[in-house]
Amino acid sequence: MCIGNGLIAATVLSNKSLRNRKEMLLMAGLAAADFIYGGGTFLAGLLRLILAMQNKLNNLVTSWDCMLFPSTSPMCIGQETVGLMAVFISIDRYLAVAHFATYRSLGVKYAYRILFFVFTYGIIIGACQFLASYYLTERIADKKQVCLGPTAVPGWFQGVDSNLTAVFGYLSVVIYIGVYLVFRKHMRRSITDEFGNDDPRRTRQMEMQRRVTVTLGIVTFFTFIFYCAPIAYTSIASYLNIPFNSSLIWTLTRINSIVNIFIYLVRQQELRRAMISLLLCRPAVSTGTVLPQQVQVHSGTRRIPSNSEVQK
């Protein structure tokens, strides 16, 4: 979760061609959210191993002690930002397919504003968790020392936290259903000019957007199945006093963060190439599709020579 998603975020941010594309920045934002959640998971697992070696797994601590563990805040912040990023990605894809001309005119600052809002929201949720644990929990040592975020706060706060994540997941899927319907309707019409002729430049742009839209649609689907739905189930089960296997639930949420890595790398060739360049410390190259430059001369077509050909 940490290595894969960290590499995706680092690849986009280190490659000028990728970070100048709005959809790639949002993809990196979701990877960063998964990285934060993965960091909390890694720290929680490390804590469990240390306590197991010291035979302290069943030692009792207070809720505030649980809050002070380094894994608690990253897991809460990561959980919330993953859900909210899924919503904004769905909205972004709707704009891209339903209002392509408007979307194309949006600058890259649009994506940075979204990322700023999402991660500011995550920090606020983390601060609320911290304050709720400090002021609203009793200092009674009744929690096992191998505790996670839910035991660090009052039950109502955990319910709100889980319900928000579930709502974000359902909302992102509903919006993406609309994306799919609008995408099918507008694809052909969007690649033609006002005379009804195919526009090669718009065709390339729409093909790029189509591939990103399908990729992020798959990511949104898996985020809903493996992340939002299990968290929603824990909230409902807790409210109805239905027993559930918490280890299975949280394992599913972590599978989602791992699956996304492979979806990105399999579907997005430019991201894969840029990551290989980053890992091998090669100079970054343009990831866009470059076609031979051509100019119309009456009824014929003449190819413009490249800079190296001119120098020769």
Secondary structure by P-SEA (a helix, b strand, c coil): caaaaaaaaaaaaacccccccaaaaaaaaaaaaaaaaaaaaaaaaaaaaaaaaaccccccccaaaaaaccaaaaaaaaaaaaaaaaaaaaaaaaaacccaaaaaaccaaaaaaaaaaaaaaaaaaaaaaaaaaaccccccccccccccccccccaaaaaaaaaaaaaaaaaaaaaaaaaaaaaaaccccccccccccccaaaaaaaaaaaaaaaaaaaaaaaaaaccaaaaaaaaaaaaacccccaaaaaaaaaaaaaaaaaaaaaccaaaaaaaaaaaaccccccccccccbbbbcccbbbbbbccccccc
